[in-house]
Amino acid sequence: MRILIAQSTEEFGALAFNEMIKIIKSNPSCTLGLATGSTPIPLYDAMAKDHAENGTSYKNVTTFNLDEYVGLPKEHPESYISFMKKNLFSRIDIDMKNVNIPNGQADDIAAECKRYSALLEKASVDIQVLGIGGNGHIAFNEPGTPFDSKTHRVQLTQKTISDNARFFSTIDEVPKSALTMGIGEIMRAKKLLLLANGKNKADAVYNMIKGPVTTDCPASVLQNHPDVVVILDQSAAEKI
Ligand code: GLP
């Protein structure tokens, strides 16, 4: 596990971008695993800036997103597909046919999970971006999720619901469940790029890096992956 600590938001984005661009330059038909949340925004800003200034093309890039809320219309500004369009896809030349994200509005949620898992099984994700929840979750894999899990539906914990309430007008609007890539599928990516910033992530970051490998802290599973880069700001790194 390589741990990099950024001194500013700009450096945070630049360090993350540096890991991404190496992969995209070495294989313009690569597969990227993407994440939502406020943490990866500096990375997406850097990708959009580079695309505008240097013309890096994403025409042949395929993407897989980690998760999506259940029951939120795709057009809702807080759906993860809307988030991705706004923060990245509309700012680069990606072909939306190559974008994969679980469909949280599927009539048959179990069939949707199987469909997504089957796509992931055929894919080979070159780099997977991850954030971390204040309780150590990765994607929406909450504490207690088995390490070999595949795409599944989760009931969000009260902590995650209240953490995510800042994006909605009231806490009652936060969806109570979501579809998430499983931990087993995340771990199949060739490289993992975990990003964390802010004081409220410091305990989760400590447990991920220094704690025991346990489903109590889903992110601790990263200790078992051979190629992980962790990028932190100073507050998220204060306990390690
Ligand atoms: C949500 C997402 C996670 C993300 C986490 C942290 O729960 N499902 O993938 O890592 O939020 O979000 P933020 O980066 O906004 O702190």
Boltz pocket constraint, residues with backbone or C-beta under 6 A from the ligand:
constraints:
  - pocket:
      binder: B
      contacts: [[A, 35], [A, 36], [A, 37], [A, 38], [A, 39], [A, 40], [A, 66], [A, 67], [A, 130], [A, 131], [A, 132], [A, 133], [A, 137], [A, 138], [A, 139], [A, 140], [A, 160], [A, 164], [A, 197]]
      max_distance: 6.0
